[in-house]
């Protein structure tokens, strides 16, 4: 019971940490209706990727090109608001410079076909995987406020992703070891050695989680590696205890079988003597 309680507490701590982290960093999801007065097409997004994913490498330069088309002539003008969490975020529209938070008045009837928006900035330096807003454009009109474009990405690094992988592997091995130990315990098998190694693995797992959320991926990897090692050891100890129990049972059955054979032989000889047959 102590082992299961310890693992449950560690898992609960991990889930709570995720909720706290996401709640502290992530922006509220955009609930604005898509603008009926303009169409945004993302033509290009350039940045250094991590492991060939869509995640942005921390500190890398980000450049975005958005083309606004189908600009409605039903209204005379609208105000475009640009927002970004990139470091040093800046942009260009109709030869006018932009910064995060700055508005731009779009004269609809003066636009012939399309408007090009160029945006750039640097991904923040992060020590754990963190969601960031690369570019958000909203449109304010006399009819209301609308969403034009919203581009979000996770910012991370190779070592951070390695830490996440190491933690995931450790978690899987802990779950596997926990199942093996639980099954052995239900059969009345002594798995005290496995319990000790499992508790050690659980403590290392907790250290790995805390190191990750504190922004120490290298230390997190080391702790997760130790957690995996002791989790594997715990599973092996439990399996060995189960195997030893089986051998003991088989040995007991063999002894019984031998005794039975000896008794049968003895009885047969006794019957033969009784009949005078030797």
N, C-alpha and C positions, 0 to 999 in steps of 0.2 A: 504493500500500500504506500509506503514511504517513497519508493522509486517512482511509482505512477504519479503520485502527488507532485514530486519534484519536477518531473517532466512536464506535467500539465501547467505548473506555475511558470516554467520557462517559456512554454509555447504561448501562454497568455500574455507574458511580458512582451514577446516578440510582436504579437498581433496589436497590442496596445501601442507599441512604439511606432508601428506602421501608421496607425490611425493618427497619432499625434503629429508625426512628421508630415504626412500628406495634408492634414488640416492646417498646419502652420505655414505651408509653402504654397499649396495649390490655390489658384484663383477660383472664384465662383464660376461655374460653367455659364457660358454665354446663353442667355435666354431670349435674346432679341430675334425678331423675325428677319429673314433675309430681305435685303432691300429690293423693292420692285422697280426702283428707278435706275439701277446700275447693275451690271454683271461683272464679277471679278474672276479673272482667270490667272492662276499661279503659273507663270511661264517657267520659272527657274528658282531653285533653292540650292545654294552651294555652301558646303561646310565639310569639315573633316569628320567622317563617320567613325564609330567605334564598332569593330568587328563586323563591318558590312551591314549594319543595321541602320535604322533611321535616327538613332540616337546621336547627339552632337558631342564631339569631343570637347572637353572643357578647355577654355582659353582659345579655341579656334575661331577664325574669322567667318562670319556668316554674311552671305549676300542673297538678296531676294528680289525677284522681278515679278511684279503684278501688273496685268493689263486690264484696265477698266473699259468695258464695251457696253453697247446697248444703253447708252446714257439717255434717259428719257427727256424729251422736250416738253413734257406735260408740266414740268415745274421750271421756274427760271433759274434757281440756284439751290445749292445745298452745302452744308458744312461737313467736311470729312475730318474726323479726329483720328490721329495716328498714335498708337501706344505700343511700346516694346520694352522688354526686360533685358535686352542685350546691353552690354557695356558700351557706352559711347554711341548709342543708336542714333542714326541720322538717315535722312532720305532726300529724295529729289522728285518733284512732280511739276510738270509744265515749267521747267527751269527754275522753280522756286525751292529753296532749301527747307527741309523739315527736321524736326526733332521730336523725340517721344513726348506726347502730350500736346503737341502743337496742332492747331486747327488749320484747315485750308478751305477757302471758299471756292467751290466749283461752279462756274457759270455754264450751265447745261447747254444753253442755246449757242454758246460760242465754240463748243466742241464739235468738230466735224465727224470723227469716227471713233477714236479711242484716246485714252489717257494712260501713259506709262508711269508706274511708280517704281522707283529704285530704292531699296532699303538695305542698310548694312550695319554691322556692329560686331562685337566680340562676345562669344559665349562666356558666361561667368566661370570663374574658377570654383569648382565644387569638389568636395571630398566624399560625397555619396550621390547616388543617382537622384536627380532633382528635376521636376518638370518646370519649364520656363516658357514664357510667351515670347515668340520671336517677332510676331507682328500682328497687331489687331487694328482693323480699320472699321470705324462706325460712321454712319451717315445721319446727320440731323436735318430734318426738313420741317416744313410747316405741317406735314401730315403725321410726323412722329420721328422716333429714332430707330434706325435699322442697322443690321449687321452687314458689312461688306465682305470682310475676310477675317479669318481667325486662324493663325498658324502657331501651333504649340509643338514642342519637342522635349524629350528628356535629355538633359545634359549630364554626361558621365565621363569616365576615363577607363582605360584598360584595366588598371589595378582594382578599381572599384567594381567592375564587372567580374573580375576574377574572385573578388571577395564574395560577391553574391552567389557565384557558382559554387564556391567552397562551402558556403553556409547551406545552400540547397542540398548538396551532397551529404553533408553532415546530418542534416535533418532527416533525409531518407534513410541513412544508416541507423540513426537513433530509433526511428519508427520501426525498422526491420528488427533491430535488436530487442526493442520493447515487446514486439509481438512474439518473438522466439522465447523470451524469458517468461512472458505471461502464460504461454502454452505449457512450458515446463512446470511452472508453479502450480497450474491447475491439475497437473498429474502427480503432484506431491513430491516433485524432484527438488533436491537441495541445489539452488543456484546462487548461493551466497557470493561466490567469486564473481559470477556474472553481474550480480547486483552492484558490487563494489565498482567494477569497471564501468558499468552503465552510469552510475552516479558521477564518476569522474568525467565521463564523456558529456554528461548533461551540464556540468559546471563549465567545462571548456566551451560548450555551445553557447551558454549564457554570456561568457566573456567575448565570444566572437560577435554575437549580436550587439552587445554594448559598444564594442570597439567600432563596429560598422556605423552605428548611429552617431557615435561621437566623432566620426570623420577620421578614423585610423584604419584604413583598409589593409595595410601590411600586417598590422597586429591582428586584425580580424581573420586574415587568411591563416596565420599561424595557429590561432586558437581553434579555428574550424578544422584545420588539418589534424590537430590533436584530438578534437571531438570525434572525427571520423575514425581515427586509429583506435581509441578506447571503445567506441561503439562496435566496431568490428570485433575487437577482442571480447567484448561482453557477449556478442552473439556466438562466437566460437566456444566460449566457456559454457554457455547454456547448451549448445549443441553437443559438446563433449559430455556434459552431465547427463543429457538424455541418452547418448550413446552408451555411456557406462552403465546406466540403469538397464538398458536393453540387454547388454552383455551379461549383467548380473542375473537378469531374469532367465536368459537362455542357459546360463551356467546352472541355475537352480533346476531348470527343467531337465538338463542333461543328467544331473545327479539323481533326480527322481527316476528318470528313465533307466539309469544303470541299476539303481536299487530294485526297480521292478523286474528287470531282466534277471538279476541275481536271485530274487525271490522265486521267479518262475522256474529257473534252472534247479533251485533247491527243492521246490515242490515236486518237480518232475522226477528228480533222483529219489526223493522220499517215496513216491508212488511206486517206482521201479523196485526199490528195496522191499517194499511191502508185498509186492507180487513175486519177489524172489528173483527179479531180473537185475543183473549187475552189468 
